[in-house]
Amino acid sequence: MNSLFIEEKELDALMKSIQPYAKKGSMPEYIPELNKMDPDLFGCAICNEDSMTAAGDADYLFTLQSVSKVISLALSLMDQGEEVVFSKVGMEPTGDPFHTIHALEEEKPSKPLNPMINAGAIAVTSLIAGKSGEEKIGRLLTFIHELTGNPAISICEKTARSEKENADLNRALSYFMKSHQVIDGDMESLLDVYIKQCSIQMNCKDLARIGSIIGKKGRDPNSGRNIIPPRIARIVKTFMVTCGMYNASGEFAIRAGVPAKSGVSGAMLGALPDGTGIGIISPPLDKKGNSAAGLKLLETLSQKYKWSIFT
Ligand code: DON
């Protein structure tokens, strides 16, 4: 069955049955501002072309966190091309958590394994075109405004400040990469851009629109124009399958088969090749850092509507 036929009351009922899964998760601790989120928040939006089905807290604003890595990857590939980007970051999944540092030391010459772990994402962000950090984050925001059609999307400064005060691990990853010539320039300014990128806030509907565009080869359903070149949309979607759920990506590919990306705010983005985009928020996280209820919801939706790209 095509997702266009999902009705709001159907989605609402499904979410009510899945809400208890949030209790299996716990709130993130290393970013205090995220820890303050309401653990009972649960929102979902599913869109395709001009249809949108939304239920629960689908209008609530949350920060993207690692979901932003998908968007910064698309922009840096558009800015620099594949050769430059993949000279700095690899294409291989990792069985390690998102903040892993040991692989950086083991790879010779040092290179983050993929753009979805923190080290790889920081390297990718350094490649966004712009003379200053301000210009880089400004260009990323403009790109997001274009993808969502929502010019009101902005940075949650409070969350950015909260992360900046607790960013020693990302700081260590950045300086390690600088000392191994993976990245260069001012690391504090780069961290500032990366943290602001993670603190971009939107709602489930905005996120679902981004998923729809990535899903359908980068094509904007309103203008018919490719906001993201098809090949770059394909690269991004492939990373979502292989690395989007970190060290739970393999199991998620088998259970759901949906190109997806999670963030430590409890956000989840799904992008299907038929242009179905999915945005979910539920803050409590499972042991691997993915939204406990969000993961279950996307798995259940996929099984119910036969969304797996592996058919
Ligand atoms: O860099 C960090 O640690 C956070 N801003 C984002 C990490 C994240 O979302 C991991 N996802 N589950």
Residues whose N, C-alpha, C, O or C-beta is under 5 A from the ligand:
A	BS01	DON	Q65 S66 F98 N118 C198 S262 G263 V264 G289
